Amino acid sequence: MAVASGAGEAYKIILEQVPDVIFLDVEMPGKTGFDLVYDLHKLNIHLCINFQTAFDKYAIEAIRNAAFDYLLKPVDREELLDALARFRSARHLVRTGEQVDRLLMNPHLPGKIKLKSKKGFILIDPDEIYYCQSDWNYTDLFYGNNQKATLCMTLRKVQELLPEHSFFRINRSTIINLKYLTEVSRQDKVCIMTISGKLVSFPINREHIAELEERIG
């Protein structure tokens, strides 16, 4: 048996020990339990998973719809033993690959949007996105720690999925996350963003500057 303090540590332990069953918290420092499931799924690692969560109706609905087992926090000892008994009696029936697919496709997955990529799709918290740039029928997504993903989607389709209050299309080919906007120069007609401690600038015309200024009040 092993205990991890977060998704990153749990990921390493699972790769090393490949346990039969894991009890996974939904909310953890950094990545969520759903993020960890997705990372394992990419490596084709399928385990029996029992989620633990507080009274989050959206998380519980996603878990239920995917037929995963779950425990409400604070966890009761008898309920924990019952969960282990269910696993032992039905482990031969577990189809975790199918369960993961249902979980990741669930529209109630908290805080995530699904975007089509060249390899399949990615699930991402919009707050992690810095900006998006179109490349004909594809869109380059820049996010996280200087990561980039090429989406099989037009910029317009991507924009439809992004929270309107957080993102703004500054020109025909670029959408930015206003969370990272630092400065707008009318004189130079540029938007300046702070990304991973570095300043990045994008062109913007006067009409969009006026619209942006109205948007942010």
Rosetta constraint file for C-alpha pairs under 8 A:
AtomPair CA 2 CA 13 HARMONIC 7.57 0.50
AtomPair CA 3 CA 10 HARMONIC 7.63 0.50
AtomPair CA 4 CA 9 HARMONIC 5.57 0.50
AtomPair CA 4 CA 10 HARMONIC 5.09 0.50
AtomPair CA 4 CA 13 HARMONIC 7.80 0.50
AtomPair CA 5 CA 9 HARMONIC 6.59 0.50
AtomPair CA 5 CA 10 HARMONIC 7.38 0.50
AtomPair CA 5 CA 28 HARMONIC 7.92 0.50
AtomPair CA 6 CA 10 HARMONIC 6.14 0.50
AtomPair CA 6 CA 28 HARMONIC 5.73 0.50
AtomPair CA 6 CA 29 HARMONIC 5.79 0.50
AtomPair CA 6 CA 30 HARMONIC 7.36 0.50
AtomPair CA 6 CA 31 HARMONIC 7.63 0.50
AtomPair CA 7 CA 11 HARMONIC 5.97 0.50
AtomPair CA 7 CA 28 HARMONIC 6.86 0.50
AtomPair CA 7 CA 29 HARMONIC 7.50 0.50
AtomPair CA 7 CA 30 HARMONIC 7.33 0.50
AtomPair CA 7 CA 31 HARMONIC 5.84 0.50
AtomPair CA 7 CA 32 HARMONIC 6.78 0.50
AtomPair CA 7 CA 33 HARMONIC 6.71 0.50
AtomPair CA 7 CA 35 HARMONIC 7.93 0.50
AtomPair CA 7 CA 36 HARMONIC 5.89 0.50
AtomPair CA 8 CA 12 HARMONIC 6.62 0.50
AtomPair CA 8 CA 31 HARMONIC 7.63 0.50
AtomPair CA 8 CA 36 HARMONIC 7.94 0.50
AtomPair CA 9 CA 13 HARMONIC 6.37 0.50
AtomPair CA 10 CA 14 HARMONIC 6.06 0.50
AtomPair CA 11 CA 15 HARMONIC 6.31 0.50
AtomPair CA 11 CA 36 HARMONIC 6.92 0.50
AtomPair CA 11 CA 40 HARMONIC 7.66 0.50
AtomPair CA 12 CA 16 HARMONIC 6.30 0.50
AtomPair CA 13 CA 17 HARMONIC 5.91 0.50
AtomPair CA 13 CA 18 HARMONIC 7.67 0.50
AtomPair CA 14 CA 18 HARMONIC 4.85 0.50
AtomPair CA 14 CA 19 HARMONIC 6.41 0.50
AtomPair CA 19 CA 47 HARMONIC 7.32 0.50
AtomPair CA 20 CA 47 HARMONIC 6.06 0.50
AtomPair CA 20 CA 48 HARMONIC 6.25 0.50
AtomPair CA 21 CA 47 HARMONIC 5.95 0.50
AtomPair CA 21 CA 48 HARMONIC 4.58 0.50
AtomPair CA 21 CA 49 HARMONIC 5.74 0.50
AtomPair CA 21 CA 50 HARMONIC 7.53 0.50
AtomPair CA 22 CA 47 HARMONIC 7.30 0.50
AtomPair CA 22 CA 48 HARMONIC 6.45 0.50
AtomPair CA 22 CA 49 HARMONIC 5.11 0.50
AtomPair CA 22 CA 50 HARMONIC 6.23 0.50
AtomPair CA 23 CA 49 HARMONIC 6.07 0.50
AtomPair CA 23 CA 50 HARMONIC 4.80 0.50
AtomPair CA 23 CA 51 HARMONIC 5.75 0.50
AtomPair CA 23 CA 52 HARMONIC 6.79 0.50
AtomPair CA 24 CA 33 HARMONIC 6.14 0.50
AtomPair CA 24 CA 49 HARMONIC 6.84 0.50
AtomPair CA 24 CA 50 HARMONIC 6.09 0.50
AtomPair CA 24 CA 51 HARMONIC 4.73 0.50
AtomPair CA 24 CA 52 HARMONIC 5.79 0.50
AtomPair CA 25 CA 32 HARMONIC 7.75 0.50
AtomPair CA 25 CA 33 HARMONIC 5.72 0.50
AtomPair CA 25 CA 51 HARMONIC 5.68 0.50
AtomPair CA 25 CA 52 HARMONIC 4.62 0.50
AtomPair CA 25 CA 53 HARMONIC 5.99 0.50
AtomPair CA 26 CA 32 HARMONIC 5.54 0.50
AtomPair CA 26 CA 33 HARMONIC 4.34 0.50
AtomPair CA 26 CA 34 HARMONIC 6.56 0.50
AtomPair CA 26 CA 51 HARMONIC 6.59 0.50
AtomPair CA 26 CA 52 HARMONIC 6.25 0.50
AtomPair CA 26 CA 53 HARMONIC 5.69 0.50
AtomPair CA 26 CA 59 HARMONIC 7.77 0.50
AtomPair CA 27 CA 31 HARMONIC 7.92 0.50
AtomPair CA 27 CA 32 HARMONIC 5.16 0.50
AtomPair CA 27 CA 33 HARMONIC 6.34 0.50
AtomPair CA 27 CA 53 HARMONIC 7.38 0.50
AtomPair CA 28 CA 32 HARMONIC 5.32 0.50
AtomPair CA 28 CA 33 HARMONIC 6.88 0.50
AtomPair CA 31 CA 35 HARMONIC 5.76 0.50
AtomPair CA 31 CA 36 HARMONIC 7.00 0.50
AtomPair CA 32 CA 36 HARMONIC 6.56 0.50
AtomPair CA 33 CA 37 HARMONIC 6.37 0.50
AtomPair CA 33 CA 51 HARMONIC 7.93 0.50
AtomPair CA 34 CA 38 HARMONIC 6.27 0.50
AtomPair CA 35 CA 39 HARMONIC 6.25 0.50
AtomPair CA 36 CA 40 HARMONIC 6.24 0.50
AtomPair CA 37 CA 41 HARMONIC 6.03 0.50
AtomPair CA 37 CA 100 HARMONIC 7.34 0.50
AtomPair CA 38 CA 42 HARMONIC 6.33 0.50
AtomPair CA 38 CA 100 HARMONIC 7.73 0.50
AtomPair CA 38 CA 104 HARMONIC 7.47 0.50
AtomPair CA 39 CA 43 HARMONIC 6.91 0.50
AtomPair CA 40 CA 44 HARMONIC 6.39 0.50
AtomPair CA 40 CA 45 HARMONIC 5.17 0.50
AtomPair CA 40 CA 46 HARMONIC 7.09 0.50
AtomPair CA 41 CA 45 HARMONIC 5.56 0.50
AtomPair CA 41 CA 46 HARMONIC 6.64 0.50
AtomPair CA 41 CA 97 HARMONIC 7.54 0.50
AtomPair CA 41 CA 100 HARMONIC 7.26 0.50
AtomPair CA 44 CA 97 HARMONIC 7.93 0.50
AtomPair CA 46 CA 96 HARMONIC 5.53 0.50
AtomPair CA 46 CA 97 HARMONIC 5.87 0.50
AtomPair CA 47 CA 96 HARMONIC 6.31 0.50
AtomPair CA 48 CA 87 HARMONIC 7.80 0.50
AtomPair CA 48 CA 91 HARMONIC 7.85 0.50
AtomPair CA 48 CA 94 HARMONIC 7.15 0.50
AtomPair CA 48 CA 96 HARMONIC 6.48 0.50
AtomPair CA 49 CA 68 HARMONIC 6.77 0.50
AtomPair CA 49 CA 69 HARMONIC 7.06 0.50
AtomPair CA 50 CA 68 HARMONIC 6.53 0.50
AtomPair CA 50 CA 69 HARMONIC 4.94 0.50
AtomPair CA 50 CA 70 HARMONIC 5.00 0.50
AtomPair CA 50 CA 71 HARMONIC 7.19 0.50
AtomPair CA 50 CA 83 HARMONIC 7.92 0.50
AtomPair CA 51 CA 63 HARMONIC 7.76 0.50
AtomPair CA 51 CA 68 HARMONIC 7.49 0.50
AtomPair CA 51 CA 69 HARMONIC 6.44 0.50
AtomPair CA 51 CA 70 HARMONIC 4.45 0.50
AtomPair CA 51 CA 71 HARMONIC 6.24 0.50
AtomPair CA 52 CA 70 HARMONIC 5.58 0.50
AtomPair CA 52 CA 71 HARMONIC 4.81 0.50
AtomPair CA 52 CA 72 HARMONIC 5.74 0.50
AtomPair CA 52 CA 73 HARMONIC 6.42 0.50
AtomPair CA 52 CA 75 HARMONIC 7.85 0.50
AtomPair CA 53 CA 59 HARMONIC 7.76 0.50
AtomPair CA 53 CA 60 HARMONIC 7.71 0.50
AtomPair CA 53 CA 70 HARMONIC 7.54 0.50
AtomPair CA 53 CA 71 HARMONIC 6.57 0.50
AtomPair CA 53 CA 72 HARMONIC 5.22 0.50
AtomPair CA 53 CA 73 HARMONIC 5.65 0.50
AtomPair CA 54 CA 72 HARMONIC 5.49 0.50
AtomPair CA 54 CA 73 HARMONIC 5.03 0.50
AtomPair CA 54 CA 74 HARMONIC 7.55 0.50
AtomPair CA 55 CA 60 HARMONIC 7.80 0.50
AtomPair CA 55 CA 72 HARMONIC 7.06 0.50
AtomPair CA 55 CA 73 HARMONIC 7.91 0.50
AtomPair CA 56 CA 60 HARMONIC 6.20 0.50
AtomPair CA 57 CA 61 HARMONIC 6.01 0.50
AtomPair CA 58 CA 62 HARMONIC 6.26 0.50
AtomPair CA 58 CA 108 HARMONIC 5.57 0.50
AtomPair CA 58 CA 109 HARMONIC 6.81 0.50
AtomPair CA 58 CA 110 HARMONIC 6.46 0.50
AtomPair CA 59 CA 63 HARMONIC 6.22 0.50
AtomPair CA 59 CA 108 HARMONIC 7.09 0.50
AtomPair CA 59 CA 109 HARMONIC 6.36 0.50
AtomPair CA 59 CA 110 HARMONIC 6.30 0.50
AtomPair CA 60 CA 64 HARMONIC 5.99 0.50
AtomPair CA 60 CA 70 HARMONIC 7.95 0.50
AtomPair CA 61 CA 65 HARMONIC 6.03 0.50
AtomPair CA 61 CA 108 HARMONIC 7.04 0.50
AtomPair CA 62 CA 66 HARMONIC 6.38 0.50
AtomPair CA 62 CA 103 HARMONIC 6.04 0.50
AtomPair CA 62 CA 106 HARMONIC 5.97 0.50
AtomPair CA 62 CA 107 HARMONIC 7.87 0.50
AtomPair CA 62 CA 108 HARMONIC 5.73 0.50
AtomPair CA 62 CA 109 HARMONIC 5.84 0.50
AtomPair CA 63 CA 67 HARMONIC 6.36 0.50
AtomPair CA 63 CA 68 HARMONIC 5.49 0.50
AtomPair CA 63 CA 69 HARMONIC 7.34 0.50
AtomPair CA 63 CA 70 HARMONIC 7.38 0.50
AtomPair CA 63 CA 103 HARMONIC 6.56 0.50
AtomPair CA 64 CA 68 HARMONIC 6.05 0.50
AtomPair CA 64 CA 69 HARMONIC 7.39 0.50
AtomPair CA 65 CA 102 HARMONIC 7.26 0.50
AtomPair CA 65 CA 103 HARMONIC 7.12 0.50
AtomPair CA 65 CA 106 HARMONIC 7.71 0.50
AtomPair CA 66 CA 99 HARMONIC 5.09 0.50
AtomPair CA 66 CA 100 HARMONIC 7.01 0.50
AtomPair CA 66 CA 101 HARMONIC 7.96 0.50
AtomPair CA 66 CA 102 HARMONIC 5.02 0.50
AtomPair CA 66 CA 103 HARMONIC 4.92 0.50
AtomPair CA 66 CA 106 HARMONIC 8.00 0.50
AtomPair CA 67 CA 99 HARMONIC 6.43 0.50
AtomPair CA 68 CA 99 HARMONIC 6.94 0.50
AtomPair CA 69 CA 83 HARMONIC 7.59 0.50
AtomPair CA 71 CA 75 HARMONIC 6.37 0.50
AtomPair CA 71 CA 79 HARMONIC 7.42 0.50
AtomPair CA 71 CA 80 HARMONIC 7.49 0.50
AtomPair CA 75 CA 79 HARMONIC 7.24 0.50
AtomPair CA 75 CA 80 HARMONIC 6.97 0.50
AtomPair CA 76 CA 80 HARMONIC 6.26 0.50
AtomPair CA 77 CA 81 HARMONIC 6.32 0.50
AtomPair CA 78 CA 82 HARMONIC 6.17 0.50
AtomPair CA 79 CA 83 HARMONIC 6.16 0.50
AtomPair CA 80 CA 84 HARMONIC 6.41 0.50
AtomPair CA 81 CA 85 HARMONIC 6.21 0.50
AtomPair CA 82 CA 86 HARMONIC 6.21 0.50
AtomPair CA 83 CA 87 HARMONIC 6.33 0.50
AtomPair CA 84 CA 88 HARMONIC 6.29 0.50
AtomPair CA 85 CA 89 HARMONIC 6.23 0.50
AtomPair CA 86 CA 90 HARMONIC 6.06 0.50
AtomPair CA 86 CA 91 HARMONIC 7.96 0.50
AtomPair CA 87 CA 91 HARMONIC 5.26 0.50
AtomPair CA 90 CA 94 HARMONIC 6.82 0.50
AtomPair CA 95 CA 99 HARMONIC 6.37 0.50
AtomPair CA 96 CA 100 HARMONIC 5.98 0.50
AtomPair CA 97 CA 101 HARMONIC 6.42 0.50
AtomPair CA 98 CA 102 HARMONIC 6.36 0.50
AtomPair CA 99 CA 103 HARMONIC 6.14 0.50
AtomPair CA 100 CA 104 HARMONIC 6.05 0.50
AtomPair CA 101 CA 105 HARMONIC 6.17 0.50
AtomPair CA 102 CA 106 HARMONIC 6.18 0.50
AtomPair CA 103 CA 109 HARMONIC 7.53 0.50
AtomPair CA 104 CA 109 HARMONIC 7.20 0.50
AtomPair CA 104 CA 123 HARMONIC 7.85 0.50
AtomPair CA 111 CA 124 HARMONIC 7.90 0.50
AtomPair CA 111 CA 125 HARMONIC 5.58 0.50
AtomPair CA 111 CA 126 HARMONIC 7.76 0.50
AtomPair CA 112 CA 123 HARMONIC 5.81 0.50
AtomPair CA 112 CA 124 HARMONIC 5.06 0.50
AtomPair CA 112 CA 125 HARMONIC 4.61 0.50
AtomPair CA 112 CA 126 HARMONIC 6.97 0.50
AtomPair CA 113 CA 123 HARMONIC 5.56 0.50
AtomPair CA 113 CA 124 HARMONIC 5.61 0.50
AtomPair CA 113 CA 125 HARMONIC 6.45 0.50
AtomPair CA 113 CA 126 HARMONIC 7.10 0.50
AtomPair CA 113 CA 161 HARMONIC 7.14 0.50
AtomPair CA 113 CA 162 HARMONIC 7.93 0.50
AtomPair CA 114 CA 121 HARMONIC 6.55 0.50
AtomPair CA 114 CA 122 HARMONIC 5.76 0.50
AtomPair CA 114 CA 123 HARMONIC 4.72 0.50
AtomPair CA 114 CA 124 HARMONIC 6.79 0.50
AtomPair CA 115 CA 121 HARMONIC 5.40 0.50
AtomPair CA 115 CA 122 HARMONIC 5.39 0.50
AtomPair CA 115 CA 123 HARMONIC 6.53 0.50
AtomPair CA 115 CA 124 HARMONIC 7.99 0.50
AtomPair CA 115 CA 151 HARMONIC 6.90 0.50
AtomPair CA 115 CA 153 HARMONIC 7.95 0.50
AtomPair CA 115 CA 158 HARMONIC 7.54 0.50
AtomPair CA 116 CA 120 HARMONIC 5.96 0.50
AtomPair CA 116 CA 121 HARMONIC 4.19 0.50
AtomPair CA 116 CA 122 HARMONIC 6.50 0.50
AtomPair CA 116 CA 151 HARMONIC 5.57 0.50
AtomPair CA 116 CA 152 HARMONIC 5.61 0.50
AtomPair CA 116 CA 153 HARMONIC 6.69 0.50
AtomPair CA 117 CA 121 HARMONIC 4.73 0.50
AtomPair CA 117 CA 122 HARMONIC 6.59 0.50
AtomPair CA 117 CA 149 HARMONIC 7.22 0.50
AtomPair CA 117 CA 150 HARMONIC 6.00 0.50
AtomPair CA 117 CA 151 HARMONIC 4.17 0.50
AtomPair CA 117 CA 152 HARMONIC 5.24 0.50
AtomPair CA 117 CA 153 HARMONIC 7.89 0.50
AtomPair CA 118 CA 150 HARMONIC 6.69 0.50
AtomPair CA 118 CA 151 HARMONIC 6.24 0.50
AtomPair CA 118 CA 152 HARMONIC 6.00 0.50
AtomPair CA 124 CA 128 HARMONIC 7.22 0.50
AtomPair CA 125 CA 129 HARMONIC 7.43 0.50
AtomPair CA 126 CA 162 HARMONIC 6.78 0.50
AtomPair CA 126 CA 163 HARMONIC 7.54 0.50
AtomPair CA 127 CA 177 HARMONIC 7.74 0.50
AtomPair CA 127 CA 179 HARMONIC 7.78 0.50
AtomPair CA 128 CA 143 HARMONIC 5.51 0.50
AtomPair CA 128 CA 144 HARMONIC 5.46 0.50
AtomPair CA 129 CA 141 HARMONIC 7.24 0.50
AtomPair CA 129 CA 142 HARMONIC 6.10 0.50
AtomPair CA 129 CA 143 HARMONIC 4.29 0.50
AtomPair CA 129 CA 144 HARMONIC 6.73 0.50
AtomPair CA 129 CA 177 HARMONIC 6.71 0.50
AtomPair CA 130 CA 141 HARMONIC 7.92 0.50
AtomPair CA 130 CA 142 HARMONIC 5.65 0.50
AtomPair CA 130 CA 143 HARMONIC 5.22 0.50
AtomPair CA 130 CA 144 HARMONIC 7.79 0.50
AtomPair CA 130 CA 176 HARMONIC 6.25 0.50
AtomPair CA 130 CA 177 HARMONIC 5.40 0.50
AtomPair CA 130 CA 180 HARMONIC 6.85 0.50
AtomPair CA 130 CA 195 HARMONIC 7.23 0.50
AtomPair CA 131 CA 141 HARMONIC 6.38 0.50
AtomPair CA 131 CA 142 HARMONIC 5.57 0.50
AtomPair CA 131 CA 143 HARMONIC 7.26 0.50
AtomPair CA 131 CA 174 HARMONIC 7.05 0.50
AtomPair CA 131 CA 175 HARMONIC 5.55 0.50
AtomPair CA 131 CA 176 HARMONIC 4.29 0.50
AtomPair CA 131 CA 177 HARMONIC 5.80 0.50
AtomPair CA 132 CA 139 HARMONIC 6.56 0.50
AtomPair CA 132 CA 140 HARMONIC 5.65 0.50
AtomPair CA 132 CA 141 HARMONIC 4.70 0.50
AtomPair CA 132 CA 142 HARMONIC 6.20 0.50
AtomPair CA 132 CA 155 HARMONIC 7.49 0.50
AtomPair CA 132 CA 174 HARMONIC 5.64 0.50
AtomPair CA 132 CA 175 HARMONIC 5.15 0.50
AtomPair CA 132 CA 176 HARMONIC 6.51 0.50
AtomPair CA 133 CA 139 HARMONIC 5.58 0.50
AtomPair CA 133 CA 140 HARMONIC 5.24 0.50
AtomPair CA 133 CA 141 HARMONIC 6.76 0.50
AtomPair CA 133 CA 155 HARMONIC 7.09 0.50
AtomPair CA 133 CA 173 HARMONIC 5.32 0.50
AtomPair CA 133 CA 174 HARMONIC 4.56 0.50
AtomPair CA 133 CA 175 HARMONIC 6.58 0.50
AtomPair CA 134 CA 138 HARMONIC 6.01 0.50
AtomPair CA 134 CA 139 HARMONIC 4.32 0.50
AtomPair CA 134 CA 140 HARMONIC 6.23 0.50
AtomPair CA 134 CA 154 HARMONIC 6.74 0.50
AtomPair CA 134 CA 155 HARMONIC 5.43 0.50
AtomPair CA 134 CA 173 HARMONIC 4.96 0.50
AtomPair CA 134 CA 174 HARMONIC 6.60 0.50
AtomPair CA 135 CA 139 HARMONIC 5.46 0.50
AtomPair CA 135 CA 140 HARMONIC 7.09 0.50
AtomPair CA 135 CA 173 HARMONIC 7.77 0.50
AtomPair CA 136 CA 154 HARMONIC 7.16 0.50
AtomPair CA 137 CA 152 HARMONIC 6.96 0.50
AtomPair CA 137 CA 153 HARMONIC 6.13 0.50
AtomPair CA 137 CA 154 HARMONIC 4.89 0.50
AtomPair CA 137 CA 155 HARMONIC 7.82 0.50
AtomPair CA 138 CA 150 HARMONIC 6.74 0.50
AtomPair CA 138 CA 151 HARMONIC 5.62 0.50
AtomPair CA 138 CA 152 HARMONIC 5.02 0.50
AtomPair CA 138 CA 153 HARMONIC 5.15 0.50
AtomPair CA 138 CA 154 HARMONIC 5.35 0.50
AtomPair CA 138 CA 155 HARMONIC 7.36 0.50
AtomPair CA 139 CA 150 HARMONIC 5.76 0.50
AtomPair CA 139 CA 151 HARMONIC 5.08 0.50
AtomPair CA 139 CA 152 HARMONIC 6.77 0.50
AtomPair CA 139 CA 153 HARMONIC 6.01 0.50
AtomPair CA 139 CA 154 HARMONIC 5.90 0.50
AtomPair CA 139 CA 155 HARMONIC 5.81 0.50
AtomPair CA 139 CA 158 HARMONIC 7.96 0.50
AtomPair CA 140 CA 148 HARMONIC 6.69 0.50
AtomPair CA 140 CA 149 HARMONIC 5.76 0.50
AtomPair CA 140 CA 150 HARMONIC 4.55 0.50
AtomPair CA 140 CA 151 HARMONIC 6.15 0.50
AtomPair CA 141 CA 148 HARMONIC 5.47 0.50
AtomPair CA 141 CA 149 HARMONIC 5.08 0.50
AtomPair CA 141 CA 150 HARMONIC 6.15 0.50
AtomPair CA 141 CA 151 HARMONIC 7.08 0.50
AtomPair CA 142 CA 146 HARMONIC 6.81 0.50
AtomPair CA 142 CA 147 HARMONIC 5.76 0.50
AtomPair CA 142 CA 148 HARMONIC 4.58 0.50
AtomPair CA 142 CA 149 HARMONIC 6.67 0.50
AtomPair CA 143 CA 147 HARMONIC 5.28 0.50
AtomPair CA 143 CA 148 HARMONIC 6.29 0.50
AtomPair CA 145 CA 196 HARMONIC 7.26 0.50
AtomPair CA 146 CA 196 HARMONIC 7.50 0.50
AtomPair CA 153 CA 157 HARMONIC 6.09 0.50
AtomPair CA 153 CA 158 HARMONIC 6.52 0.50
AtomPair CA 154 CA 158 HARMONIC 6.43 0.50
AtomPair CA 155 CA 159 HARMONIC 6.09 0.50
AtomPair CA 155 CA 173 HARMONIC 7.29 0.50
AtomPair CA 155 CA 174 HARMONIC 7.98 0.50
AtomPair CA 156 CA 160 HARMONIC 6.35 0.50
AtomPair CA 157 CA 161 HARMONIC 6.89 0.50
AtomPair CA 158 CA 162 HARMONIC 6.59 0.50
AtomPair CA 159 CA 175 HARMONIC 7.64 0.50
AtomPair CA 162 CA 166 HARMONIC 7.81 0.50
AtomPair CA 162 CA 167 HARMONIC 6.84 0.50
AtomPair CA 163 CA 167 HARMONIC 6.43 0.50
AtomPair CA 164 CA 168 HARMONIC 7.35 0.50
AtomPair CA 166 CA 177 HARMONIC 5.88 0.50
AtomPair CA 166 CA 178 HARMONIC 5.60 0.50
AtomPair CA 166 CA 179 HARMONIC 6.89 0.50
AtomPair CA 167 CA 175 HARMONIC 6.57 0.50
AtomPair CA 167 CA 176 HARMONIC 5.59 0.50
AtomPair CA 167 CA 177 HARMONIC 4.62 0.50
AtomPair CA 167 CA 178 HARMONIC 5.70 0.50
AtomPair CA 168 CA 175 HARMONIC 5.46 0.50
AtomPair CA 168 CA 176 HARMONIC 5.54 0.50
AtomPair CA 168 CA 177 HARMONIC 6.69 0.50
AtomPair CA 168 CA 178 HARMONIC 6.90 0.50
AtomPair CA 168 CA 212 HARMONIC 7.51 0.50
AtomPair CA 169 CA 173 HARMONIC 7.95 0.50
AtomPair CA 169 CA 174 HARMONIC 5.85 0.50
AtomPair CA 169 CA 175 HARMONIC 4.15 0.50
AtomPair CA 169 CA 176 HARMONIC 6.40 0.50
AtomPair CA 170 CA 174 HARMONIC 6.00 0.50
AtomPair CA 170 CA 175 HARMONIC 6.00 0.50
AtomPair CA 170 CA 176 HARMONIC 7.14 0.50
AtomPair CA 170 CA 203 HARMONIC 7.62 0.50
AtomPair CA 170 CA 204 HARMONIC 5.55 0.50
AtomPair CA 170 CA 205 HARMONIC 7.84 0.50
AtomPair CA 170 CA 208 HARMONIC 6.06 0.50
AtomPair CA 170 CA 209 HARMONIC 7.90 0.50
AtomPair CA 171 CA 175 HARMONIC 7.42 0.50
AtomPair CA 171 CA 203 HARMONIC 7.28 0.50
AtomPair CA 171 CA 204 HARMONIC 5.91 0.50
AtomPair CA 171 CA 205 HARMONIC 7.45 0.50
AtomPair CA 171 CA 208 HARMONIC 7.52 0.50
AtomPair CA 176 CA 181 HARMONIC 7.87 0.50
AtomPair CA 177 CA 181 HARMONIC 7.04 0.50
AtomPair CA 180 CA 193 HARMONIC 5.43 0.50
AtomPair CA 180 CA 194 HARMONIC 5.64 0.50
AtomPair CA 180 CA 195 HARMONIC 6.78 0.50
AtomPair CA 181 CA 191 HARMONIC 7.30 0.50
AtomPair CA 181 CA 192 HARMONIC 6.17 0.50
AtomPair CA 181 CA 193 HARMONIC 4.39 0.50
AtomPair CA 181 CA 194 HARMONIC 6.52 0.50
AtomPair CA 182 CA 191 HARMONIC 7.81 0.50
AtomPair CA 182 CA 192 HARMONIC 5.60 0.50
AtomPair CA 182 CA 193 HARMONIC 5.03 0.50
AtomPair CA 182 CA 194 HARMONIC 6.16 0.50
AtomPair CA 183 CA 191 HARMONIC 6.02 0.50
AtomPair CA 183 CA 192 HARMONIC 5.02 0.50
AtomPair CA 183 CA 193 HARMONIC 6.90 0.50
AtomPair CA 184 CA 189 HARMONIC 7.44 0.50
AtomPair CA 184 CA 190 HARMONIC 5.92 0.50
AtomPair CA 184 CA 191 HARMONIC 4.55 0.50
AtomPair CA 184 CA 192 HARMONIC 6.07 0.50
AtomPair CA 184 CA 209 HARMONIC 7.58 0.50
AtomPair CA 185 CA 189 HARMONIC 5.39 0.50
AtomPair CA 185 CA 190 HARMONIC 5.40 0.50
AtomPair CA 185 CA 191 HARMONIC 6.51 0.50
AtomPair CA 186 CA 190 HARMONIC 7.11 0.50
AtomPair CA 186 CA 206 HARMONIC 6.94 0.50
AtomPair CA 186 CA 209 HARMONIC 7.25 0.50
AtomPair CA 189 CA 203 HARMONIC 5.92 0.50
AtomPair CA 189 CA 204 HARMONIC 5.30 0.50
AtomPair CA 189 CA 205 HARMONIC 5.86 0.50
AtomPair CA 189 CA 206 HARMONIC 6.90 0.50
AtomPair CA 189 CA 209 HARMONIC 7.99 0.50
AtomPair CA 190 CA 201 HARMONIC 6.12 0.50
AtomPair CA 190 CA 202 HARMONIC 5.31 0.50
AtomPair CA 190 CA 203 HARMONIC 4.41 0.50
AtomPair CA 190 CA 204 HARMONIC 5.18 0.50
AtomPair CA 190 CA 205 HARMONIC 7.84 0.50
AtomPair CA 191 CA 201 HARMONIC 5.38 0.50
AtomPair CA 191 CA 202 HARMONIC 5.17 0.50
AtomPair CA 191 CA 203 HARMONIC 6.33 0.50
AtomPair CA 191 CA 204 HARMONIC 6.48 0.50
AtomPair CA 192 CA 199 HARMONIC 6.38 0.50
AtomPair CA 192 CA 200 HARMONIC 5.56 0.50
AtomPair CA 192 CA 201 HARMONIC 4.33 0.50
AtomPair CA 192 CA 202 HARMONIC 6.57 0.50
AtomPair CA 193 CA 199 HARMONIC 5.56 0.50
AtomPair CA 193 CA 200 HARMONIC 5.17 0.50
AtomPair CA 193 CA 201 HARMONIC 6.23 0.50
AtomPair CA 194 CA 198 HARMONIC 5.43 0.50
AtomPair CA 194 CA 199 HARMONIC 4.69 0.50
AtomPair CA 194 CA 200 HARMONIC 6.33 0.50
AtomPair CA 195 CA 199 HARMONIC 6.33 0.50
AtomPair CA 195 CA 200 HARMONIC 6.95 0.50
AtomPair CA 204 CA 208 HARMONIC 6.35 0.50
AtomPair CA 204 CA 209 HARMONIC 6.68 0.50
AtomPair CA 205 CA 209 HARMONIC 6.29 0.50
AtomPair CA 206 CA 210 HARMONIC 6.25 0.50
AtomPair CA 207 CA 211 HARMONIC 6.30 0.50
AtomPair CA 208 CA 212 HARMONIC 5.88 0.50
AtomPair CA 209 CA 213 HARMONIC 6.05 0.50
AtomPair CA 210 CA 214 HARMONIC 6.25 0.50
AtomPair CA 211 CA 215 HARMONIC 6.16 0.50
AtomPair CA 212 CA 216 HARMONIC 6.35 0.50
AtomPair CA 213 CA 217 HARMONIC 6.12 0.50
